[in-house]
Amino acid sequence: MPPSSPRAARPFDMKLCYRHFEPETGAQAVVADTAAVIGRMVAGARLTMRPYATVRADGEHIRIGDDVYFGEHATAHIVDARVGTVIGDAVTVARYGVVHGCTLAAHVVVGEGAAVMDGASVGAGAVIAADSIVSPGKRLVGGWLYEGVPAQPMREISSAEGIAIASSIRIGNPSALARSRAMPPVAVEASMPHGERPAAGAGSRTLTSYVAPTACMTGDVQMGDDSGVYFGCVVDAGDGHVVIGPRSNVQDNSFLLTSKARGDLVLGVGVTVGHNVQMGSGTFNDDCLVGMLSRVADGVIVEAGACLAAGAWAEPGTVVKAGWIWAGRPARPFREIRPAERAEFARGRDVYIEYGEAYRAKAS
Protein backbone atom coordinates (compact mmCIF):
# COMPACT_ATOMS: atom_id res chain seq x y z
CA MET A 1 0.00 0.00 0.00
CA PRO A 2 1.62 3.32 -1.00
CA PRO A 3 2.27 5.88 1.76
CA SER A 4 0.39 9.17 1.70
CA SER A 5 3.60 11.25 1.70
CA PRO A 6 7.35 10.68 1.34
CA ARG A 7 8.84 8.94 4.34
CA ALA A 8 11.95 10.04 6.12
CA ALA A 9 13.51 8.31 9.10
CA ARG A 10 13.98 10.68 12.04
CA PRO A 11 13.99 10.60 15.84
CA PHE A 12 10.89 11.60 17.76
CA ASP A 13 10.24 12.86 21.25
CA MET A 14 7.63 10.55 22.75
CA LYS A 15 9.45 7.22 22.62
CA LEU A 16 9.10 6.36 26.28
CA CYS A 17 10.32 3.58 28.51
CA TYR A 18 7.90 1.93 30.91
CA ARG A 19 9.73 0.55 33.91
CA HIS A 20 12.66 -1.18 32.12
CA PHE A 21 10.86 -1.78 28.80
CA GLU A 22 12.03 0.23 25.78
CA PRO A 23 9.86 0.45 22.61
CA GLU A 24 11.43 -0.69 19.33
CA THR A 25 10.50 0.87 15.98
CA GLY A 26 11.72 -0.33 12.60
CA ALA A 27 13.24 1.59 9.70
CA GLN A 28 11.59 4.60 8.06
CA ALA A 29 9.16 5.38 10.86
CA VAL A 30 7.19 8.61 10.48
CA VAL A 31 5.94 9.55 13.96
CA ALA A 32 4.49 12.95 14.86
CA ASP A 33 6.14 14.83 17.71
CA THR A 34 2.99 14.52 19.81
CA ALA A 35 2.42 10.82 19.11
CA ALA A 36 3.65 8.37 21.77
CA VAL A 37 5.07 4.85 21.70
CA ILE A 38 5.56 3.34 25.12
CA GLY A 39 6.97 0.26 26.77
CA ARG A 40 7.13 -3.27 25.42
CA MET A 41 6.17 -2.42 21.84
CA VAL A 42 7.98 -3.85 18.79
CA ALA A 43 7.07 -2.40 15.37
CA GLY A 44 8.24 -3.29 11.88
CA ALA A 45 9.31 -0.94 9.12
CA ARG A 46 7.42 2.15 7.93
CA LEU A 47 5.28 2.76 11.01
CA THR A 48 3.21 5.94 10.60
CA MET A 49 1.68 7.71 13.59
CA ARG A 50 -0.22 10.95 13.17
CA PRO A 51 -0.48 13.61 15.94
CA TYR A 52 -1.51 12.28 19.37
CA ALA A 53 -1.71 8.67 18.19
CA THR A 54 -0.72 6.48 21.15
CA VAL A 55 0.64 2.93 21.32
CA ARG A 56 0.84 2.04 25.02
CA ALA A 57 2.47 -1.28 25.76
CA ASP A 58 2.96 -0.75 29.46
CA GLY A 59 1.18 -3.71 31.04
CA GLU A 60 1.66 -6.23 28.18
CA HIS A 61 3.29 -6.61 24.74
CA ILE A 62 2.19 -4.98 21.50
CA ARG A 63 3.62 -6.38 18.26
CA ILE A 64 3.14 -4.41 15.04
CA GLY A 65 3.97 -5.47 11.49
CA ASP A 66 5.29 -3.47 8.53
CA ASP A 67 3.58 -0.42 6.98
CA VAL A 68 1.04 0.11 9.78
CA TYR A 69 -0.79 3.45 10.05
CA PHE A 70 -2.38 5.14 13.08
CA GLY A 71 -4.44 8.30 12.48
CA GLU A 72 -4.80 11.27 14.80
CA HIS A 73 -5.73 10.27 18.37
CA ALA A 74 -5.83 6.56 17.48
CA THR A 75 -5.08 4.32 20.45
CA ALA A 76 -3.52 0.87 20.79
CA HIS A 77 -3.41 -0.66 24.26
CA ILE A 78 -3.51 -3.98 26.12
CA VAL A 79 -5.22 -5.78 29.00
CA ASP A 80 -2.74 -5.44 31.83
CA ALA A 81 -0.79 -8.66 32.56
CA ARG A 82 -3.35 -10.69 30.59
CA VAL A 83 -3.75 -9.94 26.88
CA GLY A 84 -1.36 -8.22 24.49
CA THR A 85 -2.12 -6.77 21.06
CA VAL A 86 -0.92 -8.09 17.69
CA ILE A 87 -1.27 -5.94 14.56
CA GLY A 88 -0.40 -7.42 11.16
CA ASP A 89 1.19 -5.86 8.10
CA ALA A 90 -0.47 -2.93 6.30
CA VAL A 91 -3.16 -2.42 8.95
CA THR A 92 -4.81 1.02 8.94
CA VAL A 93 -6.38 2.50 12.09
CA ALA A 94 -8.20 5.76 11.39
CA ARG A 95 -8.59 8.82 13.62
CA TYR A 96 -9.89 8.00 17.13
CA GLY A 97 -9.89 4.27 16.40
CA VAL A 98 -9.10 1.96 19.33
CA VAL A 99 -7.28 -1.37 19.17
CA HIS A 100 -7.37 -2.93 22.64
CA GLY A 101 -5.95 -6.31 23.66
CA CYS A 102 -6.81 -7.97 20.35
CA THR A 103 -5.37 -9.41 17.12
CA LEU A 104 -5.67 -7.80 13.69
CA ALA A 105 -4.49 -9.75 10.65
CA ALA A 106 -2.87 -8.12 7.61
CA HIS A 107 -4.67 -5.35 5.70
CA VAL A 108 -7.42 -4.87 8.31
CA VAL A 109 -8.99 -1.40 8.33
CA VAL A 110 -10.43 0.13 11.51
CA GLY A 111 -12.60 3.17 10.68
CA GLU A 112 -12.81 6.45 12.55
CA GLY A 113 -14.17 6.10 16.07
CA ALA A 114 -14.34 2.30 15.85
CA ALA A 115 -12.95 -0.16 18.42
CA VAL A 116 -11.74 -3.75 18.48
CA MET A 117 -11.96 -4.92 22.07
CA ASP A 118 -10.34 -7.38 24.45
CA GLY A 119 -9.61 -10.86 23.11
CA ALA A 120 -11.22 -10.24 19.72
CA SER A 121 -9.54 -11.23 16.44
CA VAL A 122 -10.17 -9.82 12.97
CA GLY A 123 -9.23 -11.73 9.82
CA ALA A 124 -7.16 -10.44 6.92
CA GLY A 125 -8.66 -7.74 4.74
CA ALA A 126 -11.69 -7.09 6.95
CA VAL A 127 -13.02 -3.54 7.27
CA ILE A 128 -14.55 -2.28 10.55
CA ALA A 129 -16.83 0.63 9.63
CA ALA A 130 -16.65 3.96 11.45
CA ASP A 131 -18.21 4.14 14.94
CA SER A 132 -18.54 0.34 15.15
CA ILE A 133 -17.56 -1.80 18.15
CA VAL A 134 -16.12 -5.31 17.87
CA SER A 135 -17.17 -6.95 21.14
CA PRO A 136 -14.73 -8.75 23.46
CA GLY A 137 -13.76 -12.25 22.34
CA LYS A 138 -15.37 -12.04 18.88
CA ARG A 139 -13.74 -13.85 15.94
CA LEU A 140 -14.40 -12.00 12.69
CA VAL A 141 -13.69 -13.69 9.36
CA GLY A 142 -11.48 -11.78 6.94
CA GLY A 143 -12.66 -10.23 3.71
CA TRP A 144 -15.92 -8.83 5.11
CA LEU A 145 -17.29 -5.41 6.03
CA TYR A 146 -18.50 -5.22 9.65
CA GLU A 147 -20.68 -2.46 11.03
CA GLY A 148 -22.72 -1.56 14.11
CA VAL A 149 -22.69 -1.94 17.89
CA PRO A 150 -21.90 -4.76 18.20
CA ALA A 151 -20.27 -5.04 14.75
CA GLN A 152 -22.12 -7.41 12.42
CA PRO A 153 -21.14 -8.79 8.99
CA MET A 154 -22.70 -6.69 6.25
CA ARG A 155 -21.19 -7.99 2.99
CA GLU A 156 -18.03 -9.42 1.51
CA ILE A 157 -15.46 -6.83 0.52
CA SER A 158 -12.81 -7.20 -2.15
CA SER A 159 -9.14 -6.63 -1.43
CA ALA A 160 -9.19 -3.77 -3.94
CA GLU A 161 -12.03 -2.01 -2.10
CA GLY A 162 -10.34 -2.55 1.26
CA ILE A 163 -7.08 -1.08 -0.04
CA ALA A 164 -8.97 1.91 -1.48
CA ILE A 165 -10.66 2.58 1.90
CA ALA A 166 -7.32 2.32 3.68
CA SER A 167 -5.71 4.70 1.19
CA SER A 168 -8.52 7.22 1.66
CA ILE A 169 -7.82 7.24 5.40
CA ARG A 170 -4.10 7.64 4.94
CA ILE A 171 -4.44 10.66 2.66
CA GLY A 172 -6.83 12.34 5.10
CA ASN A 173 -10.06 12.00 3.12
CA PRO A 174 -11.75 8.86 4.49
CA SER A 175 -14.43 7.20 2.41
CA ALA A 176 -18.01 7.15 3.69
CA LEU A 177 -17.62 3.73 5.32
CA ALA A 178 -14.64 4.91 7.35
CA ARG A 179 -15.86 8.42 8.26
CA SER A 180 -17.27 8.99 11.76
CA ARG A 181 -20.35 11.00 12.67
CA ALA A 182 -19.12 11.62 16.22
CA MET A 183 -15.68 13.24 16.29
CA PRO A 184 -14.76 15.93 18.84
CA PRO A 185 -15.47 19.51 17.77
CA VAL A 186 -13.20 20.62 14.95
CA ALA A 187 -12.33 23.87 16.75
CA VAL A 188 -10.96 21.95 19.73
CA GLU A 189 -8.81 19.66 17.64
CA ALA A 190 -7.54 22.58 15.55
CA SER A 191 -6.56 24.49 18.69
CA MET A 192 -4.29 21.71 19.93
CA PRO A 193 -0.59 22.35 19.37
CA HIS A 194 0.13 19.91 16.55
CA GLY A 195 3.84 19.88 15.88
CA GLU A 196 4.60 21.39 19.28
CA ARG A 197 4.78 19.91 22.74
CA PRO A 198 1.51 20.76 24.55
CA ALA A 199 1.63 22.19 28.02
CA ALA A 200 0.56 19.43 30.40
CA GLY A 201 -0.92 19.98 33.78
CA ALA A 202 -2.69 23.33 33.95
CA GLY A 203 -4.83 23.51 37.07
CA SER A 204 -4.42 22.06 40.53
CA ARG A 205 -2.49 18.81 40.96
CA THR A 206 -1.18 16.77 43.86
CA LEU A 207 2.18 15.07 44.38
CA THR A 208 0.60 11.73 43.54
CA SER A 209 -1.43 12.70 40.47
CA TYR A 210 -0.12 12.12 36.94
CA VAL A 211 -0.57 14.06 33.69
CA ALA A 212 1.00 12.52 30.59
CA PRO A 213 3.36 14.72 28.57
CA THR A 214 1.07 14.68 25.52
CA ALA A 215 -2.07 15.53 27.49
CA CYS A 216 -3.47 19.06 27.32
CA MET A 217 -5.22 20.57 30.38
CA THR A 218 -6.72 24.05 30.25
CA GLY A 219 -8.56 26.17 32.80
CA ASP A 220 -9.74 25.34 36.31
CA VAL A 221 -8.98 21.61 36.54
CA GLN A 222 -8.50 20.05 39.97
CA MET A 223 -6.93 16.62 40.42
CA GLY A 224 -7.02 14.42 43.50
CA ASP A 225 -4.41 12.03 44.88
CA ASP A 226 -3.54 9.01 42.71
CA SER A 227 -5.54 10.38 39.76
CA GLY A 228 -4.28 10.40 36.18
CA VAL A 229 -4.85 12.00 32.79
CA TYR A 230 -3.17 9.95 30.08
CA PHE A 231 -1.67 10.38 26.62
CA GLY A 232 -3.40 12.56 24.03
CA CYS A 233 -6.21 13.62 26.35
CA VAL A 234 -7.77 17.08 26.33
CA VAL A 235 -9.30 18.37 29.57
CA ASP A 236 -10.65 21.85 28.89
CA ALA A 237 -12.72 23.56 31.59
CA GLY A 238 -13.18 26.74 29.52
CA ASP A 239 -14.47 29.31 31.98
CA GLY A 240 -16.03 26.51 34.04
CA HIS A 241 -14.71 23.89 36.46
CA VAL A 242 -13.50 20.28 36.16
CA VAL A 243 -12.77 17.96 39.11
CA ILE A 244 -10.96 14.65 38.68
CA GLY A 245 -11.28 12.97 42.04
CA PRO A 246 -8.82 10.79 43.94
CA ARG A 247 -7.97 7.43 42.34
CA SER A 248 -9.79 8.38 39.13
CA ASN A 249 -8.26 7.98 35.67
CA VAL A 250 -8.92 9.48 32.24
CA GLN A 251 -7.45 7.18 29.63
CA ASP A 252 -5.68 7.98 26.37
CA ASN A 253 -7.20 10.34 23.81
CA SER A 254 -10.34 11.19 25.77
CA PHE A 255 -11.81 14.69 25.46
CA LEU A 256 -13.41 16.30 28.55
CA LEU A 257 -14.84 19.67 27.55
CA THR A 258 -17.10 22.05 29.42
CA SER A 259 -17.72 25.72 30.30
CA LYS A 260 -19.59 27.81 32.85
CA ALA A 261 -22.69 27.83 30.67
CA ARG A 262 -22.59 24.06 30.20
CA GLY A 263 -21.94 23.31 33.88
CA ASP A 264 -19.24 21.67 35.99
CA LEU A 265 -17.76 18.27 35.17
CA VAL A 266 -17.08 16.28 38.33
CA LEU A 267 -15.52 12.83 38.59
CA GLY A 268 -15.79 11.33 42.06
CA VAL A 269 -13.46 8.84 43.75
CA GLY A 270 -12.21 5.85 41.75
CA VAL A 271 -13.90 6.77 38.46
CA THR A 272 -12.57 5.19 35.25
CA VAL A 273 -12.98 7.01 31.92
CA GLY A 274 -11.92 4.67 29.10
CA HIS A 275 -9.95 5.42 25.95
CA ASN A 276 -11.25 7.94 23.39
CA VAL A 277 -14.31 9.05 25.35
CA GLN A 278 -16.02 12.40 24.68
CA MET A 279 -17.63 14.02 27.73
CA GLY A 280 -19.32 17.29 28.55
CA SER A 281 -20.59 18.58 31.87
CA GLY A 282 -22.02 16.14 34.40
CA THR A 283 -21.52 14.19 37.61
CA PHE A 284 -19.79 10.80 37.65
CA ASN A 285 -20.04 9.28 41.08
CA ASP A 286 -17.63 7.05 42.98
CA ASP A 287 -16.39 3.83 41.33
CA CYS A 288 -18.39 4.30 38.14
CA LEU A 289 -17.00 3.41 34.72
CA VAL A 290 -17.40 5.14 31.35
CA GLY A 291 -16.47 2.67 28.61
CA MET A 292 -14.12 3.42 25.75
CA LEU A 293 -15.47 5.44 22.82
CA SER A 294 -18.55 6.53 24.78
CA ARG A 295 -20.12 9.86 23.83
CA VAL A 296 -21.53 11.61 26.89
CA ALA A 297 -23.60 14.77 26.47
CA ASP A 298 -24.00 17.59 28.98
CA GLY A 299 -25.83 17.10 32.25
CA VAL A 300 -25.39 13.32 32.46
CA ILE A 301 -25.29 11.70 35.90
CA VAL A 302 -23.71 8.28 36.39
CA GLU A 303 -24.52 7.03 39.86
CA ALA A 304 -22.04 5.25 42.14
CA GLY A 305 -20.80 1.94 40.76
CA ALA A 306 -22.74 2.24 37.48
CA CYS A 307 -21.32 1.69 34.00
CA LEU A 308 -21.76 3.18 30.56
CA ALA A 309 -20.80 0.42 28.14
CA ALA A 310 -18.17 0.84 25.43
CA GLY A 311 -19.50 2.87 22.53
CA ALA A 312 -22.61 4.05 24.38
CA TRP A 313 -24.01 7.47 23.49
CA ALA A 314 -25.67 9.13 26.50
CA GLU A 315 -28.16 11.89 25.72
CA PRO A 316 -28.34 15.16 27.70
CA GLY A 317 -29.66 14.69 31.23
CA THR A 318 -29.39 10.88 31.25
CA VAL A 319 -29.22 9.33 34.74
CA VAL A 320 -27.43 5.97 34.78
CA LYS A 321 -28.68 4.14 37.85
CA ALA A 322 -26.35 2.67 40.47
CA GLY A 323 -25.44 -0.97 39.91
CA TRP A 324 -26.52 -1.02 36.25
CA ILE A 325 -24.87 -1.16 32.84
CA TRP A 326 -26.39 1.15 30.27
CA ALA A 327 -25.62 0.53 26.61
CA GLY A 328 -26.70 1.52 23.12
CA ARG A 329 -27.25 4.65 21.03
CA PRO A 330 -28.97 6.28 22.80
CA ALA A 331 -27.90 4.60 26.03
CA ARG A 332 -30.62 2.66 27.83
CA PRO A 333 -30.67 0.17 30.76
CA PHE A 334 -29.05 -3.09 29.68
CA ARG A 335 -28.67 -5.22 32.82
CA GLU A 336 -27.36 -5.20 36.38
CA ILE A 337 -23.60 -5.39 36.92
CA ARG A 338 -22.39 -8.85 37.92
CA PRO A 339 -20.07 -9.31 40.94
CA ALA A 340 -17.20 -10.51 38.71
CA GLU A 341 -17.55 -7.38 36.57
CA ARG A 342 -17.51 -5.15 39.62
CA ALA A 343 -14.28 -6.84 40.74
CA GLU A 344 -12.79 -6.32 37.28
CA PHE A 345 -13.70 -2.62 37.32
CA ALA A 346 -11.92 -2.29 40.67
CA ARG A 347 -8.89 -4.12 39.30
CA GLY A 348 -8.72 -1.75 36.34
CA ARG A 349 -8.85 1.27 38.65
CA ASP A 350 -6.03 -0.12 40.79
CA VAL A 351 -3.92 -0.95 37.72
CA TYR A 352 -4.14 2.69 36.66
CA ILE A 353 -2.97 3.83 40.07
CA GLU A 354 0.06 1.55 39.58
CA TYR A 355 0.60 2.98 36.10
CA GLY A 356 0.60 6.50 37.48
CA GLU A 357 3.17 5.57 40.12
CA ALA A 358 5.45 4.02 37.49
CA TYR A 359 5.16 6.96 35.07
CA ARG A 360 5.83 9.49 37.84
CA ALA A 361 8.88 7.53 38.97
CA LYS A 362 10.25 7.45 35.41
CA ALA A 363 9.73 11.18 34.97
CA SER A 364 11.44 12.13 38.23
ZARO-509607 format. One line per 10 residues: their letters; for each residue x, y, z of C-alpha. Coordinates in steps of 0.25 Angstrom, whole numbers, plus 2048, in hexadecimal, padded with zeros to 3 digits. Example, Ala and Ser with C-alpha at 12.3 -4.5 7.8 and 13.67 -1.06 7.14 Angstrom:
2
AS> 831,7EE,81F  837,7FC,81D $
This chain:
364
MPPSSPRAAR> 800,800,800  806,80D,7FC  809,818,807  802,825,807  80E,82D,807  81D,82B,805  823,824,811  830,828,818  836,821,824  838,82B,830 $
PFDMKLCYRH> 838,82A,83F  82C,82E,847  829,833,855  81F,82A,85B  826,81D,85A  824,819,869  829,80E,872  820,808,87C  827,802,888  833,7FB,880 $
FEPETGAQAV> 82B,7F9,873  830,801,867  827,802,85A  82E,7FD,84D  82A,803,840  82F,7FF,832  835,806,827  82E,812,820  825,816,82B  81D,822,82A $
VADTAAVIGR> 818,826,838  812,834,83B  819,83B,847  80C,83A,84F  80A,82B,84C  80F,821,857  814,813,857  816,80D,864  81C,801,86B  81D,7F3,866 $
MVAGARLTMR> 819,7F6,857  820,7F1,84B  81C,7F6,83D  821,7F3,830  825,7FC,824  81E,809,820  815,80B,82C  80D,818,82A  807,81F,836  7FF,82C,835 $
PYATVRADGE> 7FE,836,840  7FA,831,84D  7F9,823,849  7FD,81A,855  803,80C,855  803,808,864  80A,7FB,867  80C,7FD,876  805,7F1,87C  807,7E7,871 $
HIRIGDDVYF> 80D,7E6,863  809,7EC,856  80E,7E6,849  80D,7EE,83C  810,7EA,82E  815,7F2,822  80E,7FE,81C  804,800,827  7FD,80E,828  7F6,815,834 $
GEHATAHIVD> 7EE,821,832  7ED,82D,83B  7E9,829,849  7E9,81A,846  7EC,811,852  7F2,803,853  7F2,7FD,861  7F2,7F0,868  7EB,7E9,874  7F5,7EA,87F $
ARVGTVIGDA> 7FD,7DD,882  7F3,7D5,87A  7F1,7D8,86C  7FB,7DF,862  7F8,7E5,854  7FC,7E0,847  7FB,7E8,83A  7FE,7E2,82D  805,7E9,820  7FE,7F4,819 $
VTVARYGVVH> 7F3,7F6,824  7ED,804,824  7E6,80A,830  7DF,817,82E  7DE,823,836  7D8,820,845  7D8,811,842  7DC,808,84D  7E3,7FB,84D  7E3,7F4,85B $
GCTLAAHVVV> 7E8,7E7,85F  7E5,7E0,851  7EB,7DA,844  7E9,7E1,837  7EE,7D9,82B  7F5,7E0,81E  7ED,7EB,817  7E2,7ED,821  7DC,7FA,821  7D6,801,82E $
GEGAAVMDGA> 7CE,80D,82B  7CD,81A,832  7C7,818,840  7C7,809,83F  7CC,7FF,84A  7D1,7F1,84A  7D0,7EC,858  7D7,7E2,862  7DA,7D5,85C  7D3,7D7,84F $
SVGAGAVIAA> 7DA,7D3,842  7D7,7D9,834  7DB,7D1,827  7E3,7D6,81C  7DD,7E1,813  7D1,7E4,81C  7CC,7F2,81D  7C6,7F7,82A  7BD,803,827  7BD,810,82E $
DSIVSPGKRL> 7B7,811,83C  7B6,801,83D  7BA,7F9,849  7C0,7EB,847  7BB,7E4,855  7C5,7DD,85E  7C9,7CF,859  7C3,7D0,84C  7C9,7C9,840  7C6,7D0,833 $
VGGWLYEGVP> 7C9,7C9,825  7D2,7D1,81C  7CD,7D7,80F  7C0,7DD,814  7BB,7EA,818  7B6,7EB,827  7AD,7F6,82C  7A5,7FA,838  7A5,7F8,848  7A8,7ED,849 $
AQPMREISSA> 7AF,7EC,83B  7A8,7E2,832  7AB,7DD,824  7A5,7E5,819  7AB,7E0,80C  7B8,7DA,806  7C2,7E5,802  7CD,7E3,7F7  7DB,7E5,7FA  7DB,7F1,7F0 $
EGIAIASSIR> 7D0,7F8,7F8  7D7,7F6,805  7E4,7FC,800  7DC,808,7FA  7D5,80A,808  7E3,809,80F  7E9,813,805  7DE,81D,807  7E1,81D,816  7F0,81F,814 $
IGNPSALARS> 7EE,82B,80B  7E5,831,814  7D8,830,80C  7D1,823,812  7C6,81D,80A  7B8,81D,80F  7BA,80F,815  7C5,814,81D  7C1,822,821  7BB,824,82F $
RAMPPVAVEA> 7AF,82C,833  7B4,82E,841  7C1,835,841  7C5,840,84B  7C2,84E,847  7CB,852,83C  7CF,85F,843  7D4,858,84F  7DD,84F,847  7E2,85A,83E $
SMPHGERPAA> 7E6,862,84B  7EF,857,850  7FE,859,84D  801,850,842  80F,850,840  812,856,84D  813,850,85B  806,853,862  807,859,870  802,84E,87A $
GAGSRTLTSY> 7FC,850,887  7F5,85D,888  7ED,85E,894  7EE,858,8A2  7F6,84B,8A4  7FB,843,8AF  809,83C,8B2  802,82F,8AE  7FA,833,8A2  800,830,894 $
VAPTACMTGD> 7FE,838,887  804,832,87A  80D,83B,872  804,83B,866  7F8,83E,86E  7F2,84C,86D  7EB,852,87A  7E5,860,879  7DE,869,883  7D9,865,891 $
VQMGDDSGVY> 7DC,856,892  7DE,850,8A0  7E4,842,8A2  7E4,83A,8AE  7EE,830,8B4  7F2,824,8AB  7EA,82A,89F  7EF,82A,891  7ED,830,883  7F3,828,878 $
FGCVVDAGDG> 7F9,82A,86A  7F2,832,860  7E7,836,869  7E1,844,869  7DB,849,876  7D5,857,874  7CD,85E,87E  7CB,86B,876  7C6,875,880  7C0,86A,888 $
HVVIGPRSNV> 7C5,860,892  7CA,851,891  7CD,848,89C  7D4,83B,89B  7D3,834,8A8  7DD,82B,8B0  7E0,81E,8A9  7D9,822,89D  7DF,820,88F  7DC,826,881 $
QDNSFLLTSK> 7E2,81D,877  7E9,820,869  7E3,829,85F  7D7,82D,867  7D1,83B,866  7CA,841,872  7C5,84F,86E  7BC,858,876  7B9,867,879  7B2,86F,883 $
ARGDLVLGVG> 7A5,86F,87B  7A6,860,879  7A8,85D,888  7B3,857,890  7B9,849,88D  7BC,841,899  7C2,833,89A  7C1,82D,8A8  7CA,823,8AF  7CF,817,8A7 $
VTVGHNVQMG> 7C8,81B,89A  7CE,815,88D  7CC,81C,880  7D0,813,874  7D8,816,868  7D3,820,85E  7C7,824,865  7C0,832,863  7B9,838,86F  7B3,845,872 $
SGTFNDDCLV> 7AE,84A,87F  7A8,841,88A  7AA,839,896  7B1,82B,897  7B0,825,8A4  7B9,81C,8AC  7BE,80F,8A5  7B6,811,899  7BC,80E,88B  7BA,815,87D $
GMLSRVADGV> 7BE,80B,872  7C8,80E,867  7C2,816,85B  7B6,81A,863  7B0,827,85F  7AA,82E,86C  7A2,83B,86A  7A0,846,874  799,844,881  79A,835,882 $
IVEAGACLAA> 79B,82F,890  7A1,821,892  79E,81C,89F  7A8,815,8A9  7AD,808,8A3  7A5,809,896  7AB,807,888  7A9,80D,87A  7AD,802,871  7B7,803,866 $
GAWAEPGTVV> 7B2,80B,85A  7A6,810,862  7A0,81E,85E  799,825,86A  78F,830,867  78F,83D,86F  789,83B,87D  78A,82C,87D  78B,825,88B  792,818,88B $
KAGWIWAGRP> 78D,811,897  797,80B,8A2  79A,7FC,8A0  796,7FC,891  79D,7FB,883  796,805,879  79A,802,86A  795,806,85C  793,813,854  78C,819,85B $
ARPFREIRPA> 790,812,868  786,80B,86F  785,801,87B  78C,7F4,877  78D,7EB,883  793,7EB,892  7A2,7EA,894  7A6,7DD,898  7B0,7DB,8A4  7BB,7D6,89B $
ERAEFARGRD> 7BA,7E2,892  7BA,7EB,89E  7C7,7E5,8A3  7CD,7E7,895  7C9,7F6,895  7D0,7F7,8A3  7DC,7F0,89D  7DD,7F9,891  7DD,805,89B  7E8,800,8A3 $
VYIEYGEAYR> 7F0,7FC,897  7EF,80B,893  7F4,80F,8A0  800,806,89E  802,80C,890  802,81A,896  80D,816,8A0  816,810,896  815,81C,88C  817,826,897 $
AKAS> 824,81E,89C  829,81E,88E  827,82D,88C  82E,831,899 $
